[in-house]
Amino acid sequence: RNATSEEIERDLHRSLPEHPAFQSPQGINALRRLLNAYAWRNPAIGYCQAMNIVASVLLLYASEEEAFWLLVALCERLLPDYYNTKVVGALIDQGVLEDLARDHIPELYTKLDSLGVLSMISLSWFLTIFLSVIPFESAVNIVDCFFYDGAKVVFQVALAVLEANQERLLSCKDDGEAMMVLCGYLENVHNPQAAICSRSTFQPTAGSKETVDISTLVYDSYSKYGFLTSNMIEKLRLKHRLSVVQGLQDANVKNVLRSLSLDPRISALLTQEELSDLVALIREQQLSQHSWGTGPPGVAPPNVDTGAPYGEQLFHLDMDQFLSFLSAMGPWSRGEHPRRLGVRLFRLADTDCDGWVSMADFCRILAMSSRGDMDDRLRLLYGAHLAVCQPGDVEDAQRDSADDSPEQEGAEVATEAEEYFSSLEEGSSADQVLSSPAAEGSSAPGLQQQQQQQRMELLDAVLQRNRDNESFFGSASLSSSYGSSGDPSRYCSKSSDMTLPDMNQEQFVQMWQTVYNLFVGHPDEQDFYHALACTGTELLQMGEMNHEAKTKPDDPTGEHSGGDGTTDRETPRDSGATAATVSSDMWDRHWHISFQQFRACLHKDEHLAS
């Protein structure tokens, strides 16, 4: 059972509950089968409100198979785009009704437009083909005409209802009074020839002067507005489609901007104007890619209604888009192989491994890397190398970067570092904190959920975010000790670090390779390389001391040591150990450092801290 099936179950007993056919399991089961069958046929629509009412009426007069195909014709041809979360088709037809009213009942249109009534009535009338506002036994006559003559019938009937109440509507003082007039009129529409009445006895609404015969209403709609054709309706729909879709997209942009501005991590680092320009740039670029067929894959982003306008899908980024925008606007596009770091940041943000990152997470990463203090950037670097890339990610990123980056002559220390790091294998080790996404397909659902939870906790720790109340924690515990620029307390009053996992030796060497690459081509490249070599050596020694401190009390007999007293893997000792002496095939699986140690070492060096 999925979310669509659960929505269907909730609405089954709300479908013509007063009719005897849907007061027994037989009718309810038939309706359930019909709605689920259509949801399987068209997952882009699935199930939408008001479909249950229309489907229940179809089942009263047709077999299940006939009702199914009638529902297909209704949703996909006669009322296109009606049944989705944004009811785009109904909004378009609302504009069509306004145009028709302006042309044929101009005086009444002016009055209703000032009261805003047309927009209130059109959705309820059109979505259910009047079944929700006119007694069932009368509304089925309109449904008959609808399937015979097409969508123009609903406009004919709507115009006839408005014209029949013109005098009373013109005297209304507010929208509430106008709605009462229309509701009272529609509730008094009856069908004298009906064999089964949806109500026990038909009684006119109190205060109503007279009842209305459905045959008379249908006759008036054809005699006065029968000149309307399906071609006229389609032309008017085409006229309003662009403005409706554009309006929905603009509303989506406003909602996204409002959501981003309420995020304390983003709003503290990016202004409202910058956010607006950023969203507009990404939206324009993605629309351009989509129109030329070079945009994201045909599959919609996760948690996005595939029946919604494409504009709503633009607030998720795939890897190519993420890397493109990050390299164009972020500070880490310099140096060698910048795409490699971008891929790791994407995997850090892609917590569910579906190949998409939300606009909010992209903005957080961009803001922290561009405007954040040193601690923000260190957390990003550290966390990005704890998140495991998929097989081939890093190799592809290195190959793409090599095609675009010019040759540069580095200092001798840079050459040595490059030779050392190029010999490393980028594959993930068994000791990495998070499992590889590629391996999750064969894992149990419970394990997948646990791994996804681990990835979410890692991202939250990097962003210093508490999902329980969507607050953000500052990182002032060590920054004040080492004179960090920026004021972490500006994010939140609470100033306690969320815990980042320890980093193993292989992850550290991969991260240090990335840090080296960031300074290739820098004017003070040699000074930075010297500082990085010293700091890297110090961190390697710290990791070894962490190993020794952890194994001493737990292993006093040297159980995990060899006969000569060495550990499982040879590691650089305090005497002369440097970052260039570790071999990729000799990882010490007990070696580890914490983020606090990593941050403290980088804060101590003048070149790196400045």
C-alpha positions in Angstrom: 0.0 0.0 0.0 1.3 3.5 -0.9 0.3 7.0 -0.3 -2.2 7.0 -3.2 -4.0 3.9 -1.9 -4.2 5.5 1.6 -5.8 8.6 0.1 -8.3 6.5 -1.8 -9.2 4.6 1.4 -9.9 7.8 3.2 -12.3 9.0 0.6 -14.2 5.8 -0.2 -16.9 6.4 2.4 -17.3 10.0 1.4 -18.5 9.1 -2.1 -22.3 9.6 -2.3 -22.7 8.2 1.2 -26.5 8.8 1.1 -26.8 6.4 -1.9 -27.7 2.8 -1.0 -25.1 1.5 -3.5 -22.3 2.9 -1.4 -23.6 1.8 1.9 -22.6 -1.8 1.3 -19.2 -3.5 0.8 -20.1 -4.4 -2.8 -20.2 -0.8 -3.9 -17.3 0.3 -1.8 -15.1 -2.5 -3.2 -16.0 -1.6 -6.8 -15.1 2.0 -6.3 -11.9 1.0 -4.6 -10.9 -1.2 -7.6 -11.8 1.5 -10.1 -9.8 4.3 -8.4 -6.8 2.0 -7.8 -6.9 0.8 -11.4 -6.7 4.4 -12.7 -3.9 5.2 -10.3 -1.9 2.3 -11.7 -2.7 3.4 -15.3 -1.7 7.0 -14.8 0.7 7.4 -11.9 1.3 11.1 -12.9 -2.2 11.8 -11.7 -2.7 8.9 -9.3 -5.6 10.0 -7.3 -7.0 13.5 -6.7 -9.8 15.0 -4.7 -13.2 14.9 -6.5 -12.3 11.8 -8.6 -14.2 9.7 -6.1 -17.4 11.5 -6.6 -17.3 11.3 -10.4 -16.2 7.7 -10.3 -19.0 6.7 -8.0 -21.6 8.2 -10.3 -20.0 6.4 -13.3 -20.3 3.1 -11.4 -24.1 3.6 -10.9 -24.7 3.6 -14.7 -21.9 1.5 -16.2 -19.9 -1.6 -15.5 -16.5 -1.4 -13.8 -14.6 -1.6 -17.1 -16.9 1.0 -18.8 -16.6 3.3 -15.8 -12.8 2.9 -16.0 -12.6 4.1 -19.6 -15.1 6.9 -19.0 -12.8 8.1 -16.2 -9.8 7.9 -18.5 -11.6 10.0 -21.1 -12.6 12.5 -18.4 -9.2 12.9 -16.8 -7.0 12.8 -19.9 -9.1 14.3 -22.7 -12.3 16.1 -21.7 -10.9 17.8 -18.6 -7.1 17.7 -19.0 -4.9 18.8 -16.1 -7.9 19.0 -13.8 -6.9 16.2 -11.4 -3.5 17.1 -9.9 -2.4 18.9 -6.8 -2.5 22.3 -8.6 -5.7 21.7 -10.5 -4.1 23.6 -13.4 -6.9 22.7 -15.8 -9.6 24.0 -13.5 -7.7 27.3 -13.1 -7.4 27.6 -16.9 -11.1 27.0 -17.3 -11.8 29.6 -14.6 -10.2 32.1 -16.9 -12.2 30.8 -19.9 -15.5 31.2 -17.9 -14.5 34.8 -17.0 -13.9 35.6 -20.7 -17.2 34.1 -21.7 -19.0 35.9 -18.9 -17.3 39.2 -19.9 -18.5 38.8 -23.5 -22.1 37.5 -23.0 -23.2 38.9 -19.6 -21.0 41.9 -19.2 -23.0 43.8 -16.6 -23.2 40.7 -14.3 -19.5 40.0 -15.0 -18.5 43.4 -13.7 -20.4 42.9 -10.5 -19.2 39.3 -9.9 -15.6 40.3 -10.7 -15.7 43.0 -8.1 -16.9 40.5 -5.5 -14.5 37.8 -6.6 -17.3 35.2 -7.0 -16.3 33.6 -10.3 -13.1 32.2 -8.9 -14.9 30.8 -5.9 -17.6 28.9 -7.9 -15.8 27.6 -10.9 -13.6 25.1 -9.1 -16.4 23.4 -7.3 -18.7 23.4 -10.3 -16.1 22.2 -12.9 -14.1 19.6 -10.8 -17.2 17.4 -10.2 -19.3 18.4 -13.2 -21.9 20.0 -10.9 -22.3 16.7 -9.0 -21.2 18.3 -5.7 -23.6 21.4 -6.0 -26.7 20.0 -7.7 -28.7 17.1 -6.3 -27.3 13.8 -7.7 -30.4 12.7 -9.6 -30.5 16.0 -11.5 -26.7 16.4 -12.0 -26.5 13.2 -14.0 -28.4 14.8 -16.8 -25.6 17.4 -17.1 -23.1 14.5 -17.0 -24.9 12.8 -19.9 -24.7 16.0 -22.0 -21.0 16.4 -20.9 -20.0 13.0 -22.3 -22.1 13.6 -25.5 -21.0 17.2 -26.4 -17.7 17.6 -24.5 -16.4 20.2 -22.1 -18.4 23.0 -23.6 -21.4 21.8 -21.7 -20.1 22.8 -18.3 -19.6 26.4 -19.6 -23.0 26.5 -21.1 -24.7 25.4 -17.9 -22.5 27.8 -15.8 -23.5 30.7 -18.0 -27.2 29.7 -17.9 -27.1 29.5 -14.1 -25.5 32.9 -13.8 -28.0 34.5 -16.2 -31.0 32.9 -14.4 -29.9 34.6 -11.2 -28.7 37.9 -12.7 -31.2 40.2 -11.0 -30.6 38.8 -7.5 -26.8 38.8 -8.0 -26.7 42.4 -9.1 -28.3 43.4 -5.9 -25.8 41.5 -3.7 -23.6 43.5 -1.4 -20.8 41.0 -0.8 -19.5 37.7 -1.9 -21.2 35.7 0.9 -24.6 36.9 -0.2 -23.9 36.1 -3.8 -22.8 32.6 -2.9 -26.0 32.0 -0.9 -28.0 33.0 -3.9 -26.2 30.6 -6.2 -26.2 27.7 -3.7 -29.9 28.1 -3.0 -30.7 28.1 -6.7 -28.6 24.9 -7.4 -29.9 23.0 -4.4 -33.4 23.5 -5.7 -32.7 22.0 -9.1 -34.7 18.7 -9.3 -35.5 16.0 -11.8 -39.2 14.9 -11.7 -38.4 11.9 -13.8 -35.8 10.5 -11.5 -36.4 6.9 -10.5 -34.1 7.1 -7.4 -33.6 10.2 -5.5 -30.4 10.7 -3.6 -32.4 12.3 -0.8 -35.4 10.6 0.8 -37.8 13.3 -0.3 -37.0 16.4 -2.3 -37.8 19.7 -0.5 -37.0 23.1 -1.8 -34.5 25.2 0.2 -36.1 27.5 2.7 -36.7 30.9 1.4 -36.6 29.8 -2.3 -39.5 31.0 -4.5 -39.6 28.1 -6.8 -37.8 24.9 -7.9 -36.0 24.5 -11.1 -36.5 21.6 -13.5 -33.1 20.2 -14.7 -34.6 19.8 -18.2 -35.4 23.5 -18.3 -31.9 24.4 -17.1 -30.3 22.2 -19.8 -32.6 23.4 -22.5 -31.8 27.1 -21.6 -28.1 26.4 -21.7 -28.3 24.9 -25.2 -30.8 27.5 -26.6 -28.8 30.5 -25.3 -25.2 29.3 -25.4 -25.4 26.4 -27.8 -23.2 28.4 -30.2 -20.2 27.6 -28.1 -18.0 24.9 -29.8 -15.2 22.7 -28.6 -12.8 24.6 -30.9 -13.7 27.9 -29.2 -13.1 26.4 -25.8 -9.7 25.0 -26.8 -8.6 28.3 -28.2 -9.6 30.1 -25.0 -7.8 27.4 -22.9 -4.7 27.9 -24.9 -4.9 31.6 -24.3 -5.0 31.2 -20.5 -2.7 28.3 -20.1 0.5 30.3 -20.3 -0.6 32.9 -17.8 -1.9 30.2 -15.3 1.3 28.1 -15.5 3.4 31.3 -15.2 1.4 32.4 -12.2 1.8 29.0 -10.5 5.6 29.1 -11.2 5.9 32.6 -9.8 3.9 31.5 -6.7 6.3 28.6 -6.3 9.3 30.9 -6.6 7.8 33.2 -3.9 7.2 30.2 -1.6 10.7 28.9 -2.1 12.2 32.4 -1.4 10.1 32.7 1.7 11.2 29.3 2.9 14.9 30.0 2.2 14.7 33.4 3.9 13.4 31.7 7.1 16.4 29.4 7.2 18.8 31.0 9.7 21.9 29.4 8.2 21.0 30.9 4.7 19.6 34.2 5.8 22.6 34.9 8.0 25.0 34.6 5.0 22.9 35.6 1.9 20.7 38.7 1.5 17.2 38.5 0.2 18.3 40.1 -3.1 21.0 37.6 -3.5 18.7 34.7 -2.9 16.2 36.1 -5.4 18.9 36.5 -8.0 20.2 33.0 -7.3 16.8 31.3 -7.6 16.0 33.3 -10.8 19.3 32.3 -12.4 19.0 28.6 -11.6 15.3 28.6 -12.7 16.2 30.3 -16.0 19.1 28.1 -16.7 17.1 24.9 -16.0 14.2 26.1 -18.2 16.6 26.7 -21.0 18.2 23.2 -20.6 14.7 21.6 -20.5 13.5 23.4 -23.6 16.6 22.2 -25.5 16.4 18.7 -24.2 19.6 19.0 -22.2 18.1 19.3 -18.8 17.5 16.7 -16.1 16.4 13.2 -16.9 12.8 12.5 -17.8 12.1 11.1 -14.3 10.7 13.7 -12.0 12.7 14.7 -8.8 11.7 12.9 -5.6 8.7 14.0 -3.6 7.5 16.2 -6.6 4.1 15.7 -8.1 4.8 14.6 -11.7 1.4 16.1 -12.7 2.5 19.5 -11.5 3.9 22.1 -13.8 7.6 21.7 -14.7 8.4 24.8 -12.8 7.8 23.1 -9.5 10.5 20.5 -10.4 13.1 23.2 -10.9 13.8 23.4 -7.2 15.7 20.2 -7.2 19.2 19.9 -8.8 20.8 16.8 -10.3 24.6 16.3 -10.1 25.4 18.1 -13.3 23.4 21.1 -12.4 24.7 21.1 -8.8 28.3 21.0 -10.0 27.7 23.6 -12.7 26.2 26.2 -10.4 28.6 25.5 -7.5 31.7 25.9 -9.8 30.3 29.1 -11.3 29.4 30.7 -7.9 31.4 28.9 -5.3 34.9 29.7 -4.1 36.2 26.2 -4.5 36.3 26.2 -8.3 40.0 27.1 -8.4 43.0 24.8 -8.2 43.2 21.3 -9.6 40.3 18.9 -9.9 37.6 21.2 -8.4 34.9 18.9 -9.7 36.1 16.1 -7.4 35.3 18.2 -4.3 31.9 19.2 -5.9 31.0 15.5 -6.4 31.7 14.8 -2.7 29.6 17.8 -1.6 26.8 16.5 -3.8 26.9 13.1 -2.2 27.0 14.7 1.2 23.7 16.5 0.4 22.1 13.6 -1.4 21.1 11.8 1.8 18.6 9.4 0.1 20.9 8.6 -2.8 18.3 9.4 -5.5 20.5 11.7 -7.5 18.8 14.9 -6.5 19.6 17.7 -4.1 17.1 20.2 -2.8 17.4 23.9 -3.6 17.7 24.6 0.2 20.6 22.3 0.7 22.4 23.7 -2.3 21.9 27.2 -0.9 23.2 26.2 2.5 26.4 24.6 1.0 26.9 27.6 -1.3 26.4 30.1 1.6 28.7 28.2 3.9 31.5 27.8 1.4 31.2 31.4 0.1 30.3 33.5 3.1 30.8 31.2 6.1 33.7 31.5 8.6 36.6 29.1 8.7 34.7 26.6 10.8 31.9 26.4 8.3 34.3 25.6 5.5 36.2 23.1 7.6 33.0 21.3 8.4 32.1 21.1 4.8 35.5 19.7 3.8 35.5 17.3 6.7 31.9 16.1 6.1 32.3 15.8 2.4 35.1 13.2 2.8 33.0 11.2 5.3 30.2 10.8 2.8 31.0 8.0 0.4 31.0 8.5 -3.3 29.5 6.0 -5.7 31.9 3.9 -7.8 33.4 6.0 -10.6 32.3 9.4 -9.2 35.8 10.6 -8.3 37.5 9.1 -11.4 34.9 10.8 -13.7 35.3 14.0 -11.8 39.1 13.9 -12.2 38.9 13.1 -15.9 36.4 15.9 -16.5 38.6 18.4 -14.6 41.7 17.3 -16.5 40.0 18.1 -19.8 39.2 21.7 -18.7 42.2 22.7 -16.5 45.3 24.3 -18.1 48.8 23.0 -17.3 50.5 24.7 -14.5 54.0 24.5 -13.2 54.0 23.9 -9.5 56.7 24.0 -6.9 58.7 20.9 -6.1 56.6 20.1 -3.0 53.5 20.4 -5.1 54.9 17.9 -7.6 55.8 15.4 -4.9 52.3 15.8 -3.4 50.7 15.2 -6.8 52.7 12.1 -7.4 51.9 10.8 -3.9 48.1 11.5 -4.1 47.8 10.2 -7.7 48.9 6.8 -6.4 46.0 6.6 -3.9 43.0 4.5 -4.6 39.8 6.5 -4.3 37.6 3.5 -3.4 35.9 3.4 -0.1 37.3 1.2 2.7 35.5 -1.1 5.0 36.0 1.3 7.9 34.2 4.3 6.3 31.4 5.7 8.4 28.7 5.5 5.7 28.2 2.6 3.3 28.4 2.9 -0.4 25.1 3.7 -2.1 25.8 1.2 -4.8 25.8 -1.6 -2.2 22.5 -0.6 -0.7 20.4 -2.0 -3.5 21.0 -5.5 -2.2 20.7 -4.6 1.5 17.7 -5.2 3.7 15.1 -2.3 3.9 15.9 -1.9 7.6 19.6 -1.5 6.8 18.9 1.0 4.1 16.8 3.1 6.4 19.6 3.0 9.0 22.2 4.0 6.4 20.0 6.9 5.2 19.5 8.0 8.8 23.3 8.1 9.2 23.7 10.2 6.1 21.0 12.6 7.4 22.8 12.9 10.7 26.1 13.6 9.0 24.6 16.4 6.9 22.8 17.8 10.0 26.1 17.8 11.9 27.9 19.6 9.0 25.1 22.2 8.8 24.8 22.3 12.6 21.0 21.7 12.2 18.5 20.3 14.6 15.7 18.8 12.6 13.4 18.6 15.7 12.9 22.3 15.7 14.8 23.3 12.5 17.3 25.4 14.5 21.0 25.7 13.8 23.8 25.5 16.4 26.7 27.8 16.3 30.3 26.5 16.5 32.0 28.8 19.0 33.6 26.2 21.3 37.0 26.3 19.6 36.8 29.2 17.2 37.1 31.7 20.1 40.2 30.0 21.3 41.9 30.3 18.0 40.6 33.7 16.9 38.2 32.6 14.2 36.7 35.3 12.0 33.0 35.7 12.1 30.5 35.4 14.9 28.9 31.9 15.0 26.4 33.1 17.6 24.6 34.9 14.8 23.0 31.6 13.8 21.5 30.6 17.1 21.7 31.3 20.8 22.8 27.8 21.4 26.6 27.3 20.9 27.3 23.6 21.2 28.7 21.5 18.3 26.7 18.6 17.0 29.0 15.6 16.9 30.8 14.8 13.6 32.1 11.2 13.3 35.8 10.5 13.5 37.7 10.3 10.3 39.9 7.2 9.4 43.3 7.3 7.8 42.1 6.7 4.2 39.5 9.4 4.4 42.0 11.9 5.9 44.5 11.3 3.1 41.8 11.8 0.5 40.7 15.0 2.2 44.3 16.3 2.4 44.7 15.6 -1.3 41.6 17.9 -1.9 43.1 20.6 0.3 46.4 20.5 -1.6 44.5 20.8 -4.9 42.7 24.0 -3.7 46.0 25.9 -3.5 47.3 25.0 -7.0 48.0 28.2 -8.8 47.7 30.4 -5.7 50.2 33.3 -5.6 51.5 32.0 -2.2 51.2 28.4 -3.3 54.6 27.3 -1.9 54.0 28.9 1.5 50.6 27.1 1.7 52.1 23.8 0.7 54.7 24.1 3.4 52.0 24.9 6.0 49.8 22.0 4.8 52.8 19.6 5.0 53.5 20.6 8.6 49.8 20.5 9.6 49.2 17.2 7.8 52.2 15.6 9.6 50.8 16.8 12.9 47.4 15.4 12.2 48.9 12.0 11.1 50.8 11.9 14.4 47.6 12.8 16.3 45.7 10.0 14.6 48.4 7.5 15.7 48.4 8.8 19.2 44.6 8.3 19.3 45.2 4.7 18.2 47.7 4.1 20.9 45.6 5.8 23.6 42.6 3.7 22.6 44.4 0.3 22.5 46.6 0.7 25.6 43.9 0.2 28.3 41.9 -2.3 26.2 44.9 -4.4 25.0 47.5 -4.6 27.7 48.9 -7.9 26.4 49.6 -6.6 22.9 47.0 -9.1 21.5 46.6 -7.1 18.3 50.3 -6.6 17.8 52.7 -8.8 15.9 55.6 -10.7 17.4 57.9 -7.7 17.1 55.4 -5.4 18.8 54.1 -3.6 15.7 50.5 -2.9 15.0 48.3 -4.5 12.3 49.4 -1.9 9.8 52.6 0.0 9.7 52.1 3.7 10.2 54.4 6.7 10.3 56.0 7.1 13.7 56.6 10.4 15.5 60.2 10.4 14.3 60.1 12.0 10.8 56.6 11.0 9.8 55.2 13.2 7.0 52.1 13.2 4.8 54.1 11.9 1.9 55.3 8.7 3.6 52.0 6.9 3.9 51.2 4.3 1.2 47.7 3.7 0.1 48.0 0.0 0.6 49.0 0.3 4.2 46.1 1.9 5.9 46.0 1.7 9.7 42.4 0.7 10.4 42.7 1.9 14.0 44.0 5.3 13.1 41.5 8.2 13.6 41.2 11.9 14.2 38.2 14.0 15.4 36.9 17.1 13.8 37.9 19.1 16.9 41.5 18.0 16.3 41.4 18.8 12.6 39.9 22.2 13.3 42.4 23.1 16.1 45.4 22.2 13.9 44.3 24.4 11.0 43.5 27.3 13.3 47.0 27.2 14.8 48.7 27.9 11.4 48.9 31.5 10.5 48.7 31.0 6.7 45.7 28.7 6.9 43.8 30.6 9.6 44.1 33.9 7.8 
